[in-house]
């Protein structure tokens, strides 16, 4: 049995890590900007009546991709924990054997692709375009690639190769933007935007082919055997499904719960507004998930106190964004997307403020995951999803008001569940046993 060495705390490694984090920051900024550009092209091309077709396809794919991100989260935790603590070269009997991350991604991807294929008959009822079956095939292949990419991202994050992780994010976003531009130029916004949605999921293959460090990261030991790894991954995926429903999949719920009194242009305007107002905070935070998990793994002894810094930063950024959305949001949407997409500043501010709740829920959930409290992680997210959906369906009023209330209140309840649970667990851990 050997003990893998922790990261060497030399000045050279410190500078390398700092440079990698700077690259990751730039990569997340580029990913966010490219996402805005794709939405801009789609909105200008399709208009508010047809925009929901693109938005629901995009939302459904990345919601399913959010489920696959459970693999990335567990891979990050398991690789990082193996690096900082003892990990056996040969798994102990009964653990199910050693995990290989790339085959794990392949298995998960095939399972999710099968889910896409089986669910195809329900797509029209959810407002999802099938493009005569080609849309289903594109999404199935895309989610297979996304799962392999999640395994690769988890390996890079767990080994703290932030520079390579930044390359992965950058290439992924660039491919998506490039294909969206080609679709607009070729005059095929329907299937073309579907292809753009999944275009970046080939990045993992490029990284493996061109980067020996990526291949080495994927072969790194984990701190658990196969059975525990898949239990943890399933738990993280269950919570990630809740995360994805609130972060990227909410447009699907909006289209599925539209009332006869909701005009089609309003549906498109609300879906676009939800995406735009949440992206500035949630896109970077989603990209930094792995770094956040590492942050909490290294501060387990602090318990809930480790939440103070990240939550304060999230609240400050979100509140500034809400004020900006109130003041300039309507004008900005009118200039970029057209007057038919415009909504009142108060609605845009409320939707932006709602992103604070969801972002805080991501932070507290990642803390629970890092502290190996997967049940608490799941509970907080699914309570938030349930509360948001109940409010979306039951609250009276127009669609924009219903959406703002649902997205403000639901995540706040989930945050309360996480924080209360972590506090109780910390108190129990401090009590002497026996």
C-alpha positions in Angstrom: 0.0 0.0 0.0 1.3 3.4 -0.9 0.2 6.9 0.0 -0.1 9.4 -2.9 1.7 12.6 -2.2 -0.3 15.7 -1.8 0.4 18.6 -4.1 3.9 19.8 -3.6 3.6 23.2 -1.8 6.5 24.8 -3.6 6.5 28.3 -5.0 6.7 26.9 -8.5 3.6 24.8 -7.9 1.9 27.7 -6.3 2.5 29.9 -9.3 1.3 27.2 -11.6 -1.9 26.8 -9.6 -2.5 30.6 -9.6 -1.9 30.7 -13.3 -4.3 27.9 -13.9 -7.0 29.6 -11.8 -6.5 32.8 -13.8 -6.9 30.8 -17.0 -10.0 29.2 -15.6 -11.5 32.6 -14.8 -10.9 33.8 -18.4 -12.3 30.5 -19.7 -15.5 30.9 -17.7 -15.9 34.5 -18.9 -15.5 33.4 -22.5 -18.0 30.6 -22.0 -20.5 33.0 -20.6 -20.0 35.5 -23.4 -20.3 32.8 -26.1 -23.5 31.6 -24.5 -24.9 35.1 -24.7 -23.9 35.3 -28.4 -25.6 32.0 -29.2 -28.8 33.3 -27.5 -28.5 36.6 -29.3 -28.3 34.8 -32.7 -31.1 32.5 -31.8 -33.4 35.3 -30.5 -32.8 37.5 -33.5 -33.3 34.6 -35.9 -36.3 33.0 -34.4 -38.3 35.8 -32.6 -40.3 35.4 -29.4 -42.9 33.1 -30.8 -40.3 30.5 -32.1 -37.6 31.1 -29.5 -39.0 28.6 -27.0 -38.3 25.8 -29.5 -34.6 26.5 -29.2 -34.7 27.3 -25.5 -36.5 24.1 -24.5 -34.1 22.0 -26.6 -31.1 23.8 -25.1 -32.6 23.5 -21.6 -33.5 19.9 -21.9 -30.0 18.9 -23.1 -28.2 20.8 -20.4 -30.6 19.6 -17.8 -29.7 16.1 -18.8 -26.1 17.2 -18.9 -26.5 18.5 -15.4 -27.4 15.0 -14.3 -24.2 13.7 -15.9 -22.3 16.4 -13.9 -22.9 14.2 -10.9 -20.2 12.0 -12.3 -17.9 15.0 -12.6 -18.5 16.0 -9.0 -17.9 12.6 -7.5 -14.8 12.1 -9.7 -13.4 15.5 -8.5 -14.0 14.5 -4.9 -12.7 11.0 -5.2 -9.5 12.0 -7.1 -8.7 14.9 -4.8 -9.3 12.9 -1.7 -7.0 10.2 -2.9 -4.3 12.7 -3.5 -4.4 14.2 -0.1 -5.0 11.0 1.9 -4.2 7.3 1.8 -5.5 5.4 -1.2 -4.8 1.7 -1.8 -3.1 0.6 -5.0 -5.4 -2.5 -5.0 -9.0 -2.0 -3.9 -9.9 -3.9 -0.7 -12.1 -7.0 -1.1 -15.8 -6.2 -1.4 -15.3 -2.7 -2.9 -16.1 -3.9 -6.5 -12.7 -3.2 -8.0 -10.9 -0.1 -9.2 -12.8 2.6 -11.1 -11.6 3.8 -14.5 -13.1 7.2 -15.2 -13.4 7.1 -18.9 -15.2 3.8 -19.1 -17.4 5.1 -16.3 -18.3 8.1 -18.4 -19.0 5.8 -21.4 -21.4 3.6 -19.3 -23.3 6.6 -18.0 -23.4 8.2 -21.4 -25.0 5.1 -23.0 -27.6 5.0 -20.2 -28.5 8.6 -20.7 -28.6 8.3 -24.5 -31.1 5.4 -24.0 -33.2 7.7 -21.8 -33.3 10.3 -24.6 -34.4 7.7 -27.2 -37.1 6.2 -25.0 -38.5 9.6 -24.0 -38.9 10.8 -27.6 -42.7 10.2 -27.8 -43.2 12.6 -24.9 -41.2 15.5 -26.5 -44.1 17.2 -28.4 -46.1 17.4 -25.1 -43.2 19.2 -23.5 -42.7 21.6 -26.3 -39.5 19.9 -27.5 -38.8 19.9 -31.2 -37.9 16.5 -32.7 -36.9 17.8 -36.2 -38.4 14.6 -37.7 -36.3 12.4 -35.4 -33.0 14.0 -36.1 -33.2 16.2 -33.0 -33.6 13.1 -30.8 -30.5 11.4 -32.4 -28.5 14.6 -32.0 -29.3 14.9 -28.3 -28.6 11.2 -27.7 -25.1 11.4 -29.3 -24.5 14.7 -27.6 -25.3 13.4 -24.1 -23.0 10.5 -24.7 -20.2 12.9 -25.4 -21.2 15.1 -22.5 -20.8 12.2 -20.1 -17.3 11.4 -21.3 -16.5 15.1 -21.0 -17.8 15.1 -17.4 -15.4 12.2 -16.5 -12.6 14.1 -18.1 -13.4 17.4 -16.3 -13.6 15.6 -13.0 -10.2 14.1 -13.5 -8.7 17.4 -14.4 -10.3 19.2 -11.5 -9.4 16.5 -8.9 -5.8 16.7 -10.0 -6.0 20.5 -10.0 -4.9 20.9 -13.6 -6.9 24.1 -13.8 -5.1 25.3 -17.0 -6.2 22.2 -18.9 -9.7 22.5 -17.5 -9.8 26.0 -18.8 -8.8 24.8 -22.2 -11.6 22.2 -22.1 -14.2 24.9 -21.3 -12.8 27.3 -23.9 -12.8 24.8 -26.8 -16.3 23.5 -25.7 -17.8 27.1 -25.9 -15.9 28.0 -29.1 -17.3 25.0 -30.9 -20.8 25.7 -29.9 -20.5 29.3 -31.0 -19.0 28.4 -34.3 -21.7 25.9 -35.2 -24.4 28.4 -34.2 -22.8 30.9 -36.5 -22.7 28.4 -39.4 -26.4 27.5 -38.7 -27.4 31.2 -38.9 -25.4 31.8 -42.1 -26.7 28.6 -43.8 -30.3 29.6 -43.0 -31.1 26.4 -41.0 -31.8 27.8 -37.5 -33.8 24.8 -36.4 -31.7 21.7 -36.7 -28.6 23.9 -36.9 -29.1 25.3 -33.4 -29.7 21.8 -32.2 -26.3 20.8 -33.5 -24.8 23.9 -32.0 -26.2 22.9 -28.6 -24.2 19.7 -28.5 -21.2 20.7 -30.6 -18.8 21.2 -27.7 -19.2 17.7 -26.4 -16.4 16.4 -28.6 -13.8 18.4 -26.7 -13.0 15.5 -24.4 -11.7 13.5 -27.4 -9.5 16.3 -28.5 -8.0 16.7 -25.0 -7.3 13.0 -24.7 -5.7 12.9 -28.2 -3.5 16.0 -27.7 -2.7 16.1 -24.0 -0.7 13.5 -22.2 -1.5 15.2 -18.9 -5.2 14.7 -19.5 -4.6 11.0 -20.1 -2.6 10.7 -16.9 -5.3 12.5 -14.9 -7.9 10.0 -16.1 -5.7 7.1 -14.9 -5.4 8.6 -11.4 -6.4 6.5 -8.4 -9.7 7.2 -6.5 -10.3 7.0 -2.8 -13.2 4.5 -3.1 -13.9 1.3 -5.0 -16.4 0.8 -7.8 -19.5 0.1 -5.7 -19.0 3.1 -3.4 -18.1 5.3 -6.4 -21.3 4.5 -8.2 -23.4 4.9 -5.0 -21.9 8.3 -4.5 -22.2 9.2 -8.2 -25.9 8.1 -8.2 -26.5 10.3 -5.2 -24.7 13.3 -6.8 -26.6 12.7 -10.0 -29.9 12.7 -8.1 -29.0 16.1 -6.7 -27.6 17.3 -10.0 -30.9 16.6 -11.6 -32.5 19.0 -9.2 -29.7 21.5 -9.9 -30.2 21.2 -13.6 -34.0 21.6 -13.3 -33.5 25.0 -11.6 -30.4 26.2 -13.4 -30.9 25.3 -17.1 -34.0 23.1 -17.3 -36.6 25.6 -16.0 -37.6 26.7 -19.5 -38.9 23.2 -20.1 -41.1 23.5 -17.1 -42.3 26.9 -18.2 -43.4 25.6 -21.6 -45.0 22.5 -20.1 -47.1 24.7 -17.7 -48.1 27.4 -20.1 -51.8 28.5 -19.6 -54.2 29.5 -22.4 -54.0 33.0 -21.1 -50.3 33.2 -21.7 -49.6 34.7 -25.2 -46.8 33.0 -27.2 -44.6 36.1 -27.4 -44.7 36.4 -23.6 -43.5 32.8 -23.2 -40.5 33.4 -25.4 -39.7 36.7 -23.7 -39.9 35.2 -20.2 -37.8 32.2 -21.2 -35.1 34.5 -22.7 -35.2 36.7 -19.6 -34.8 33.8 -17.2 -31.7 32.7 -19.2 -30.2 36.1 -19.5 -30.7 37.3 -15.9 -29.3 34.1 -14.4 -26.3 33.5 -16.7 -23.9 36.2 -15.3 -23.8 34.5 -11.9 -24.7 30.9 -12.6 -22.6 30.2 -15.6 -19.3 31.1 -13.9 -20.4 29.3 -10.7 -21.3 26.2 -12.6 -17.8 26.2 -14.2 -16.2 26.7 -10.8 -18.1 23.8 -9.1 -15.1 21.6 -9.0 -12.9 24.3 -7.5 -15.6 25.0 -4.9 -15.7 21.3 -3.9 -12.0 21.3 -3.5 -12.3 24.5 -1.4 -14.7 22.8 1.0 -12.8 19.5 1.1 -9.7 21.4 2.3 -11.8 23.1 5.0 -13.9 20.3 6.4 -12.9 21.1 9.9 -14.6 24.5 9.7 -18.1 23.0 9.1 -20.8 25.5 8.2 -18.4 28.4 8.9 -16.7 27.6 5.6 -19.9 28.8 3.8 -19.5 32.4 5.0 -17.1 33.7 2.3 -18.6 32.1 -0.8 -22.2 33.0 0.2 -21.2 36.6 0.9 -19.6 36.9 -2.5 -22.6 35.3 -4.2 -25.0 37.6 -2.5 -23.0 40.7 -3.3 -22.6 39.9 -7.0 -26.3 38.9 -7.4 -27.6 42.0 -5.7 -25.5 44.3 -7.8 -26.7 42.4 -10.9 -30.4 42.8 -9.8 -30.0 46.6 -9.5 -28.4 46.7 -13.0 -31.1 44.6 -14.4 -33.8 46.9 -13.1 -32.0 50.0 -14.5 -30.7 48.9 -17.9 -32.2 45.5 -18.5 -35.3 46.5 -20.5 -33.2 48.8 -22.7 -30.5 46.2 -23.2 -33.0 43.5 -24.3 -34.8 46.0 -26.6 -31.5 46.9 -28.3 -30.1 43.4 -28.6 -33.1 41.2 -29.2 -35.9 43.6 -30.2 -38.8 45.3 -28.5 -41.0 42.2 -28.7 -38.7 40.5 -26.1 -38.9 43.4 -23.6 -40.1 43.0 -20.0 -40.5 45.5 -17.1 -37.3 46.2 -15.1 -38.9 45.0 -11.9 -39.4 41.5 -13.4 -35.9 41.4 -14.7 -34.5 42.5 -11.3 -36.6 39.8 -9.6 -35.4 37.1 -11.9 -31.8 38.3 -11.4 -32.3 38.2 -7.6 -33.6 34.7 -7.9 -30.3 33.7 -9.3 -28.8 34.6 -5.9 -30.9 31.9 -4.3 -30.0 29.3 -6.8 -26.3 30.2 -6.7 -26.4 30.0 -2.9 -28.0 26.6 -3.2 -25.2 25.5 -5.5 -22.7 26.6 -2.9 -24.4 25.0 0.1 -25.0 21.8 -1.9 -21.4 21.5 -2.9 -20.4 22.0 0.7 -22.6 19.1 1.7 -21.1 17.0 -1.1 -17.6 17.8 0.0 -18.4 16.9 3.6 -19.7 13.5 2.2 -23.3 14.4 3.2 -25.0 13.2 0.0 -28.5 12.7 1.5 -28.5 16.3 2.7 -27.3 17.4 -0.7 -30.2 15.7 -2.4 -32.8 16.9 0.2 -32.0 20.6 -0.3 -32.1 20.5 -4.0 -35.3 18.5 -4.4 -37.1 20.5 -1.7 -36.2 23.6 -3.8 -37.3 22.0 -7.1 -40.6 20.9 -5.5 -41.3 24.3 -4.0 -40.5 26.1 -7.2 -42.7 23.9 -9.4 -45.6 24.1 -7.0 -45.4 27.9 -7.0 -45.1 28.0 -10.8 -48.2 25.9 -11.2 -50.4 27.3 -8.4 -49.6 31.0 -8.2 -52.1 33.2 -10.0 -51.1 36.0 -12.4 -49.2 36.3 -15.6 -46.3 34.0 -16.5 -43.6 36.5 -15.7 -44.9 37.0 -12.2 -45.3 33.3 -11.6 -41.8 32.5 -12.8 -40.2 35.2 -10.7 -42.0 34.1 -7.5 -41.2 30.4 -8.1 -37.5 31.0 -8.7 -37.2 33.4 -5.8 -38.8 31.3 -3.1 -38.0 27.7 -4.1 -34.2 27.9 -3.9 -34.3 29.9 -0.6 -36.1 27.0 1.1 -33.5 24.6 -0.2 -30.7 26.8 1.2 -32.3 26.7 4.6 -32.5 22.9 4.5 -28.7 22.7 3.6 -27.5 25.2 6.2 -29.7 23.8 9.0 -28.6 20.3 8.1 -24.9 21.2 8.1 -25.3 23.0 11.4 -26.9 20.0 13.1 -24.3 17.6 11.7 -21.5 19.9 13.0 -23.0 20.1 16.4 -23.4 16.3 16.6 -19.8 15.8 15.5 -18.6 18.0 18.3 -20.5 16.1 21.0 -18.4 13.5 22.8 -19.4 9.9 21.9 -20.6 7.4 24.5 
